Amino acid sequence: MVSPLDNLFELPQIDQLVRVVVRLVAAALVGGVLGAEREAVGKAAGLRTHMLVSMGAALFVIFPTEAGMPIQDLSRVVQGVATGIGFIGAGAILKRSDREDISGLTTAAGLWLTAAIGLTAGVGQLWLSILSALFAWIILRVLRRLEHRIGHR
């Protein structure tokens, strides 16, 4: 008789292990690109937060696929991650006493995108996660300068 505990500590085949490790590391690294930019400008959700969000999102799609869930059923997982990350993003947004003074919107949007980047890395679309992180970094880093120039005029 097979016990439910028999498979708890069963190690995966080497190709499965490598695939999962590469996806998790890629998710953490591309999330870290955005987090490093946020860290550089002194935001509370910085390097580690973005890396953890990205890697967590990747894990949410890695484990069902590794467990044999059909790819078409992953849509519910993605919807859950998108909803859940909204709560974290909401926590990053602060409304000050002045009606016009709201901070944290860019950080919240960055966390939302970081979760999406983690999802893409988790399903093995590493090129898409890297390209998205590059575009996001350009938006955060390069367009900040333009935004400051426009705001100062």
C-alpha positions in Angstrom: 0.0 0.0 0.0 1.3 3.5 -0.9 1.2 6.0 1.9 0.4 9.7 1.1 3.7 10.5 2.8 5.8 8.5 0.3 5.9 11.2 -2.3 6.4 14.2 0.0 10.2 14.2 -0.3 10.6 12.6 -3.6 13.2 14.6 -5.6 12.3 15.5 -9.2 14.2 14.4 -12.3 17.2 16.6 -13.1 15.6 18.2 -16.1 12.5 19.2 -14.1 14.7 20.5 -11.3 16.8 22.6 -13.7 13.7 23.9 -15.4 12.1 25.0 -12.1 15.3 26.5 -10.8 15.9 28.5 -14.0 12.4 29.9 -14.0 12.5 30.9 -10.3 15.9 32.5 -10.6 14.9 34.3 -13.8 11.7 35.6 -12.1 13.7 36.8 -9.1 16.4 38.5 -11.2 14.0 40.3 -13.6 11.8 41.4 -10.6 15.0 42.6 -9.0 15.7 44.9 -12.0 12.6 46.8 -11.2 13.2 46.6 -7.4 16.7 48.0 -7.8 15.3 51.0 -9.6 12.7 51.6 -6.8 15.4 51.1 -4.2 17.6 53.6 -5.9 15.0 56.3 -5.5 14.3 55.4 -1.9 10.9 53.6 -2.2 9.8 51.2 0.6 9.0 48.4 -1.9 12.5 48.0 -3.2 14.8 45.2 -4.4 13.8 42.4 -2.1 10.1 43.1 -2.3 10.0 43.1 -6.0 12.1 40.0 -6.2 9.8 38.2 -3.8 6.7 39.3 -5.6 8.1 38.1 -9.0 9.3 34.8 -7.6 6.1 34.2 -5.7 4.0 34.9 -8.8 6.3 32.5 -10.8 5.8 29.8 -8.1 2.0 30.2 -8.4 2.1 29.0 -12.0 5.1 26.6 -11.7 3.6 24.4 -9.1 0.3 23.7 -10.9 2.0 23.0 -14.2 4.6 20.7 -12.5 1.7 18.9 -10.8 0.1 18.3 -14.2 -2.7 20.9 -14.3 -3.8 21.6 -17.9 -2.4 24.9 -19.2 -5.9 26.2 -19.9 -6.8 25.9 -16.2 -4.0 28.3 -15.3 -6.2 31.2 -16.2 -7.8 30.9 -12.7 -4.4 31.0 -11.1 -3.4 34.1 -13.0 -6.7 35.8 -12.1 -6.0 35.0 -8.4 -2.5 36.4 -8.5 -3.7 39.6 -10.3 -6.4 40.1 -7.6 -4.1 39.3 -4.7 -1.3 41.6 -5.9 -3.9 44.4 -6.0 -4.1 44.2 -2.2 -0.4 44.6 -1.8 -0.4 47.5 -4.3 -3.2 49.2 -2.4 -1.1 49.0 0.7 1.7 50.8 -1.1 -0.6 53.8 -2.0 -0.8 56.5 0.6 -3.3 59.4 0.5 -1.9 62.4 2.2 -4.0 65.2 3.8 -3.8 67.3 0.7 -6.4 66.1 -1.9 -3.8 66.2 -4.7 -1.0 64.5 -2.7 -1.1 60.7 -3.4 2.1 58.7 -3.3 2.9 55.1 -4.1 1.0 54.7 -7.3 4.1 54.0 -9.3 5.3 51.5 -6.8 1.9 49.8 -6.8 1.9 49.6 -10.6 5.5 48.3 -10.5 4.5 45.5 -8.1 1.5 44.6 -10.3 3.8 44.4 -13.3 6.4 42.5 -11.3 3.8 39.9 -10.5 3.0 39.6 -14.2 6.7 39.3 -15.0 6.9 36.5 -12.5 4.0 34.7 -14.1 5.6 34.9 -17.5 8.9 33.5 -16.1 7.0 30.8 -14.2 5.4 29.5 -17.4 8.7 29.5 -19.1 8.4 32.6 -21.3 11.7 34.0 -20.1 12.2 36.2 -23.2 8.8 37.9 -22.4 9.7 38.5 -18.7 13.1 39.9 -19.6 11.7 42.2 -22.4 8.9 43.4 -20.0 11.4 44.1 -17.2 13.6 46.1 -19.7 10.7 48.2 -20.9 9.6 48.8 -17.3 13.1 49.8 -16.3 13.2 52.3 -19.2 9.8 53.7 -18.1 10.9 54.0 -14.5 14.4 55.3 -15.0 14.4 57.2 -18.3 10.9 58.7 -18.3 11.4 59.9 -14.7 13.9 62.5 -16.1 11.3 63.6 -18.7 8.6 63.7 -16.1 10.7 66.0 -13.9 11.5 68.3 -16.8 7.8 68.6 -17.7 6.8 69.1 -14.1 9.4 71.9 -13.6 8.1 74.0 -16.5 
